[in-house]
Amino acid sequence: MPQTPRHHQSSDDPQQAVTVGLARLHARAWGIAVGLLLGFVLAAATLLLVAKGGTQVGQHLALLGVFLPGYSVSVRGALVGFVYLFVIGYALGRFMGTLYNAFARDS
């Protein structure tokens, strides 16, 4: 008599539920997601201030130029800022994913 394969076993084991709940994160995906989020937020804020115009456009946001060389409140600055914050956000997201995976593995 042929055996039928088991597709899915349901278990009421709490340990298995916790293990499934603490699945590993994809660190590269977290890096890309955080990088895109930070990059788009800075680019959008910069372009919004450029569109708004005025005598002193984005004087507070322009201070980021101290930490991000080449950044200014302009269309070019929005692109430069996007690249900088994408790289920074990628590193932060990758670090967060790796750190989470390290702690999830130990528990």
Buried (B, 14 or more C-beta within 10 A) or exposed (E): EEEEEEEEEEEEEEEEEEEEEBEEBEBEEBBBBBBBBBBBBBBEBBBEBBEEEEEEBBEEBBEBBEEBEEBBBBEEBBBBBBBBBBBBBBEBBBBBBBEBBEEBEEE
